[in-house]
Amino acid sequence: MSYFVKDRSFYNDLLRIALPVTLQSILLIGINMADTIMVGSLGEYQLSATSLSNSFYHIFQIFCLGIGYGSAVVTAQYWGANKLAELKRVVTIMLRIMLIVALGFTVVTLMLPGQILRIYTPDQQIISYGIKYLRVIAFTFVLQGLSQTFTITLRSVGVVRLPLVTTIVSFVLNIVLNWIFIFGKLGAPRMEIAGAAWASLIARLVEAAIIMYYFLFLDDRIKYKLKDFFAKCNDQMRKFIQYSVPVIISDVLLALGMNAVAIVMGHIGAAFVAAHAIIAVINQLSSVMTQGMSNASSIMTGHALGQNRLQDAYDQGKTFLVIGVVVGAIAGAIVMIFGPVWIATYDLEPQTQDIASQLIMASAAILIFRSVGSIMTKGVLRGGGDTRFLMIADILFLWAASIPLGYLAAFVWQISAFWIFMFLNIDQVIKALWCVHRFKSRKWIRTVASGTEF
């Protein structure tokens, strides 16, 4: 049995989609890296405050990704089937839900910043810094939501360069504004952690403006206009609920689960939180190709099934599976080699440095499973419309294994940071193996437009 597609056009399409997405991911991580370095220079308390505040912000980001990628399951297949009217109505449903949730997050964050942070840590100094950060970052929810959902929709129909351009602009702007506002350069007041929040707000505003203008006025594929937002879309609600809602539920509960993990780490202590914030950046950087491949595999699987090429979708999936193993192994090697160098760039307390070194080793061991799991769950199986199964896979092992075992490892067994991190991420191992089995069964192959299965 061959594990590699022999059609050269497959690899051309793969690189055409995956490379811009990968570059965009690198730039986004670069923004996070710049924030971590600049805020980290202010001390571990301000670094921990931004890390824990962003854990809450990540709930909203995951929700946007959930609704965006959930909608993309349908829009990618509609694009393959050349059903643009139905595609537009799915986009309308997506935008309406996103805006309601974004406004809700904005109100809650502005009214209850201290209460939010107390969920993550009892440390009052971290909370006081985090409140300054959240009160500004609250105004980015709507902007972030628009940028993310428009970006994912454009990717689902093969537009990948424009999102990359907007991220480049945001990357440069965010770094420059961080330098100005955090440290008080060019006549600006020194705002420290609040300055990082203001830099993010302005960068998000510019990014959203660019991508919204393109989506509403320049795009010649979907041709979505403002009037489409007010159109009736009841005929697409059933498909949206069937295919998109499980993705939203899955990603939201996954985000809540990751926040539960952050809560466990927050109660371990500031040293563990700071160490995790530092190694998270290099983990993300080493996984960028996985993100590109996941996006490409979802889009290409959706297009194949929209054109009713069911066997091609399965054959492509085998190739993506092998790519996942290779990319994960490379990512683990990168973390092992460059992790210690990255840690050495920070001025850390001995305890924090020791914890960071242990987390580097654990991360390298987990990355191959994370890569395979991501390409299966966020890519091939999701593109195939198997969203209800993936909802179970994403939720079950995180809540039934990672969170309780991580809690026991940290507070009952009181074992090393290496094993705490391994238990907090054990769901990645189980999920990867379970999803490979699901892929081989072929039960994941279905077409949204016709409702048929393999």
N, C-alpha and C positions, 0 to 999 in steps of 0.2 A: 504493500500500500504506500503510495507516494504522499509525502507530507508537504510537497511544494507545488503550487500552481505553476504551470509551464507557460502561461500566456504573459508575454512581456508587458502588455498594456495594464495588467493587474498591478505590477510593481511601479509602473509610471504613475498610475492613479494613487497608489499607496504613498509614494513620496510626495506627490503634488498636494495631498491633504495633510499628511503627517508632519512634514518639515515645517510649514508655516505655524501649525499648532504647537509643535515642539519649540520653535523659536519664541512664540508668544508666551509659552509656559516659562521659558528661561528668563524672559524679561520680567514677568510677574514675580518670579522668585528673586530676581535682582532687586526689585522694589522692596520685597520683604527683607532681603539681605541688607540693603542699605538702611532700612528702618532698624533692624536688629543691631547693626554695628553702631549707628549713630545714637540710638537710645541706650544701647548697652554701655556706651562710654559714660553715661550719666549715673550708672550704678545698677546693681542687681534688682533693687526695688522697682525702679521705673521700667526696667526690662521685663520683670515679672508682671507688672501692671498691664503693659501693652500685650503681653502674651495671653494673659487671662481674659482681658477685654476682647481680644480678637477671637478667643474661643467662643464667646457669645456671638460675636459678629459672624463667625463661621457658620452658626446655625442658619442665619439668613442666607449666606452664600450657598450653602448646601441646598436650601429650599429652592433658590433660583436655579441652581444646577439641576435639581430634580424636576422642576416644572419645565425647564428648557430642554433637557435631554428626554424627558417623558414625551414632550410634544414632538421632539425630533424623531422619535420612533415612528410617529405617524407622518410627519412632513417629509421625511426622507423617502418613505415608500410612496407617498402621493407624488413626489417629484419624479420618482422612477416611473410611475404609472401615468405621468403627465396630467394630473388632476389638480390644477392650480386653484380653482374656485374653492374646493374642499380644503386645500392647504391653507388658504387665507383665513378660513373660518376657524381652523385649529389655532392659528397664530392669535386670532382675536380672543379666544377663550384663555389662552396662555397669558396674554397681557393683562386681561381683566383680573385674573387670580393673583398675578404677581403684584400689581399695584395695590390691591387691597391688603395683602400681607405686608408689603413694604411700608405702607402708611401705619399699619398696626405696630410694627417693630419700631418705627420712628417715635411714636407716641409713648410706648412703654419705656424705651431707652431714655427719653428726655425726662420722664416722670420718676423713674425708679432706678437710676444708675447705681446707687449704693447698694440697694437690695439685690440687684443683679450680681454685683461683684462678691457680695457676702455668700452667695451660693458656691463660689469657687474657692474662697480663702477666708480665714478669720483674721488675717493680718491687716490691721487698720492702716498701716503705712502704704501697703500695696493698694488698698481700697481707695485711699485719698488720691493717689496718683491716677488710678483707673477712672475715677469720676471725671477728672479733667479731660481725659481722653475720650470717654464715651459721650460727653455732652456735645462735643464737636462732631464725632464720627457718626452720630445719630442721623445727621442730615445727608449722609451718603447712601442710605438704604435704597431710596427710589432711583437714584442715579446708577448705583451698582446693579439693581434689578433690571433696569432698561438695557444697560450695556451687556450684561450676561445673556439675557434671553434673546436679544437681537443677534448677538454674536453666534449663539448656538443655532438659531434658525438659519442664518446665512450659511453657516458651515454645512448644515443638512442638505443644502441645495448646491454645494460645491464652491461657495464663495469663502475663501480662506485668507486672501491677501489683505483685505480691508481691516478685519479685526487685528491682524498683525501690525498694520500701520498705526492704528489707534493706540495699541499697547506701547509701541515705540515712543509715541508722543507722550503718553502717560508716564512711561518709565523715566524719560529725561526730565520732565516737569516735576515729578515727584521727588527725585533725587536733589534737584536744584533747590526746590522749595523746602525740603527737609533741612538742607544745609543752612538756608537763610533763617527759617523759623525756629529750629531747635536751638541753634547756637547764637542767634541774634546778629546775623551778618547783613551787610549792605544797609545799615541803618534801622533794620527791623528789631523789635524787642526780643530778648532771649526768652522763649516760651517753653523750652525743653519738651516734655512729653506732649503738651498741648500743641506745640508746633508741628509735631509729627502728624497729629490728627488734622490740623489745618492744611498741611501739604497734601494729605490723602483726599480731603474734601475738594480742593481745587482741581487736583488731577482727575478725580472721578467726574467732575462737572465738565471738563474739557473733553474727556473720553466719551461720555454719554452724548454730548452735543454732536461730535463728529459722526458717531455710528448711527444716531437717530436721523441725522440729515441724509446720510447715504441711504438708509433703509427706506425712508419715506419719500425721497425725491430723486435719487439717482439709480437705485437698483432696477435692473431690467429683467430680472428673473421672476421673483415673486410678484413684483409690482404692487406692493402693499401701500395703500394710501390711508390718510387719517380717517376718511369716511368709512373705511372697512372696519374700524374699531367699533362703530355703532351699528354694524349690520347684524342681522339675526343669524345665529349659528347653532340653533337647537338640533339641527340634523346631524351635527358632528359631536354632540355631547356624549352620546353613548360610546363612540369609539375613543373619545378622550378619556372617559372614565375607565374603559376597559384596558387601555394600553398605557395611558399617561399617569393616571392616579396612582397605580401601584408603584411607579417610579418615584413620584412625589412622596408618598408615604414611606417608601424604603429609604430615600435619601434624608428625609426629615428625621426619622427615627434613628438612622445611622448618625446624623449630626448630633442628636440628643445623646446617643451612646458615646460618641467621641467626647462630648462635653462631660459625661459622667466619668470618662477616663481622665479628663482634665481636672475634674473635681478631686479624684483620687490623688493625682499628682500634686494639686494645690495644697492638699492637706498633709502631704508628706513633708513639704517645706519649700522655702524660697530657693534653696540650692538645687533641688530636683527640678523645679519649674524653670529656673534659669538655664540649667544644663539641657533640658529638653528643648527649650526655645532655640538654643544654639545649634544643636544637632538636627533640629527639624529643617533648617535651611539647607544643609548639605544633603539630607534625605530627599528633599523636594528636587534639588538640582540633579541628583543622580537618577531621578525617576521621570525626567521630562520626556524622554523618548517613549516611555510607557504610556504617558498621557497622549502623546501624538498618535501612537499606534491604536490606543483605545478609541479615540475619536474617529480615526480612519476606518477601523474595522466596523464600527457601528454604522457609519455613513455608507460604506461600500456594501455591507450586508443588506442594509435597508434598500439601497438602489437595486441590488440584484433581485431581492424578493418582490419589490414593486414591479419589476419586469418579468416576474414569474420564473426566474432562473433559480429554482430551488436547489438543484444539485451543485450548481456553481457556488451558491452561498455556503454549502457545507464544505466543499473543497477549499474555498478561501479560508474558512474557519480553521481547518487543519494547519494551514500555513501560518495564520495568526497565532495559533497555539504554540508552535515551535518558536516563532519570533518572540513570544512572551517569555519563554524559558531563557533564550539567549540574552535578551535585553535585561532580564532580572539578574542573571549571573554577572553581566558587565556592571550593572548598577551596584551590586554588592561589592565587587572588586574596587570600584571607584570610592565607595565609602570607606573601605578598609585602608586604602592608600592615602586618601586626602583628608579623611576625618581628623586624624591627630594634628595635621598641619592647620586645619581650620580652627580647632580648639585652641591651638597655641597663639592665635591672633588676638585672643581675649585675655584681659587681666582678671583672672578668676581666683577665688579662694581655693585652697587645696582640696577641700571637700567637693566643691562644685566641679573642679577639673577631673577628679577621680570618677564622679558620677557620669560626667559627659563621656569619658573614655569608655566606660562600661556600656553606655547607651549606643555608642558607635558600633561596638562589636555586635550587640543584639540587633541593631538595625540592619547590618550587613547580612545577618542570618535570615532575616524576615523578608528581605527585598525580592528574592526570586519568587516567593509565594505571592507577595503583593502584586508583582508584575503579571503573573499568570492570572490571578484572580481579577485584576483590573481589566485586562484585555477580554476576559470571558464575560464578566458581569457588566462592565461599562461599555463593552464593545460588541462582540459577536452575538451573545445571547440577547442583549438588549436590542440590537439592531434587528434580530429575528422576531421581536415582539413577545418574548417570553418573560414579560415583566412581573407577572404574579409569582412565578418561581423565584425570580431574583429578589423580590421583596422579602420572601422568607429567608433566602440565603444571606441577605445583607443584615437582617435584623436578628435572626435566631442565634447565630454563633457569637455575635458581639455581646448580646444581653445575657445569653445562657452560659457563656464560657469566659470571654475576655474580662468583662467587668467584675463578676464575682471572684474569679481567680486572681485578678490583679489586686482587688481589695484584700483578699486573704494573704497574698504574697507580701503586700506592703504593711498591713496592720496586725495580722495574726501570726503569720510565719516569720515576718520581719527578715526576709532574705535580701540578697544583694540587689543593687539597682539593675544589673543585667537580667536577672530572672524576673523581677517586677515588670520590666519592659516586655520581656518575652511573653509573660502571661497576659499582659494588657493587649497584646497583638496576636494572641493565639488563634483568633478568629480568621486571620489572614491565611493561615496554614490550612485550617479545616475547609474554609470556603473555596480555596483554590482547587483542592482535591475533589470536592463535591461538584463543582461546576464543570470540571473536566469530564466527570462521569455523565453529567447532564448533556454536555455537548455530544458525546459519543452516542447517546440514545436517540438523537435527532428529534426529540419531542419539542425542541425549542423552535423549530422551523415553521413559521406561519406567515401569511400575507395579510396585512391590514386591509388592503383595498377589497379583497375578495372574501377574507375570513377563512381561507383554506389552510390546511396544515400538510406537512410532508407525509 
